[in-house]
Amino acid sequence: MSAIATTKRSAATCQELADQYGISRVYDDYLEMLKDDQVDTVYVATPSSMHYQMCLDSLAAGKNVICEKPFVFTTEEALELKQLADQKGCLHYRGHHQPLPASL
C-alpha cells in the first residue's frame, strides 16, 4: 500500500496507521489522493451514503475500485458505475467477506 486517505477529522489516526504500516503518502482529502499517479486502486470503506460518489470520483480518475457493501443504493447508480468502469478500463468490485461453512 502506497497511500492512505481519510477525513480531516481522522487525520491523526490516519497518520498513526501510515507510520505503523510504512505507508508513504497520507491524504486528508480523497480527491487529492485520486490525482496521485502511484495510486491505481481505491478501497472505499466509508459510510454507505458516501459510497456512490467516492466510487464515481475514483473511476472517473481511472482508478480500480473495491467498495464495501452496499456499494450503491439503486440499480441506476450500479449501472452508471459499471458503464464508467468499462469506459475507463477499470475494475469495480464490491468487497464482501463471506465466511466459509466449517464443513468446508
C-alpha positions as MATLAB code, in Angstrom:
seq = 'MSAIATTKRSAATCQELADQYGISRVYDDYLEMLKDDQVDTVYVATPSSMHYQMCLDSLAAGKNVICEKPFVFTTEEALELKQLADQKGCLHYRGHHQPLPASL';
ca = [
       0.000    0.000    0.000;
       1.492    3.312   -1.019;
      -1.153    5.817    0.118;
      -3.959    6.218    2.622;
      -6.736    8.808    2.747;
      -9.122    9.847    5.457;
     -11.168   12.815    6.532;
      -9.619   15.821    8.246;
     -11.388   14.701   11.427;
      -9.443   11.401   11.410;
      -6.107   12.754   10.192;
      -4.193   11.855   13.371;
      -5.406    8.249   13.283;
      -4.557    8.064    9.599;
      -1.005    9.235   10.268;
      -0.627    6.659   13.050;
      -1.707    3.879   10.654;
       0.658    5.177    7.992;
       3.540    5.172   10.461;
       2.649    1.711   11.756;
       2.408    0.140    8.298;
       5.043    2.129    6.426;
       2.593    3.936    4.145;
       4.474    6.756    2.494;
       1.696    9.142    1.473;
      -1.172   10.374    3.651;
      -4.117   12.412    2.397;
      -6.930   14.075    4.319;
      -8.815   14.693    1.063;
      -9.540   11.678   -1.122;
      -9.890   13.880   -4.206;
      -6.242   14.876   -3.780;
      -5.297   11.198   -3.473;
      -7.074   10.480   -6.762;
      -4.601   12.808   -8.501;
      -1.694   10.587   -7.375;
      -0.413    8.551  -10.345;
       1.079    5.995   -7.946;
      -2.405    5.047   -6.695;
      -4.062    2.535   -9.014;
      -6.728    1.066   -6.716;
      -9.025    2.662   -4.155;
     -10.680    0.765   -1.301;
     -13.849    2.566   -0.211;
     -14.752    1.840    3.418;
     -16.700    4.938    4.374;
     -20.321    5.291    5.499;
     -22.648    3.786    2.898;
     -24.114    7.165    1.949;
     -20.699    8.170    0.575;
     -20.006    5.053   -1.499;
     -21.595    6.088   -4.783;
     -19.858    9.472   -5.036;
     -16.467    8.141   -3.945;
     -16.696    5.251   -6.416;
     -17.795    7.621   -9.173;
     -14.911   10.023   -8.487;
     -12.391    7.180   -8.257;
     -13.495    5.553  -11.505;
     -13.563    8.933  -13.273;
      -9.935    9.351  -12.172;
      -9.087    5.993  -13.778;
      -8.685    4.056  -10.525;
      -9.797    0.493   -9.865;
     -12.308    0.380   -7.007;
     -13.094   -2.084   -4.236;
     -16.084   -0.888   -2.248;
     -17.684   -2.222    0.915;
     -21.319   -3.242    0.760;
     -23.714   -1.837   -0.046;
     -21.744   -0.190   -2.788;
     -24.795    1.761   -4.034;
     -28.477    2.081   -3.223;
     -30.089    1.947   -6.683;
     -29.835   -0.090   -9.851;
     -29.293    3.116  -11.808;
     -26.239    4.004   -9.730;
     -24.836    0.495  -10.159;
     -25.304    0.621  -13.931;
     -23.699    4.059  -14.134;
     -20.640    2.877  -12.210;
     -20.368   -0.256  -14.352;
     -20.551    1.797  -17.541;
     -17.901    4.221  -16.291;
     -15.623    1.377  -15.167;
     -15.955   -0.211  -18.614;
     -15.235    3.100  -20.359;
     -12.139    3.708  -18.240;
     -10.921    0.100  -18.399;
     -11.140   -0.146  -14.617;
     -12.314   -2.858  -12.275;
     -15.108   -2.218   -9.784;
     -15.676   -4.818   -7.080;
     -17.963   -4.994   -4.115;
     -15.910   -6.056   -1.117;
     -17.721   -8.609    0.988;
     -16.353  -11.155    3.403;
     -18.238  -14.415    3.026;
     -17.064  -16.886    5.646;
     -16.996  -20.488    4.547;
     -19.020  -23.037    6.472;
     -16.953  -25.028    8.965;
     -17.695  -28.185    6.962;
     -15.561  -26.917    4.069;
];
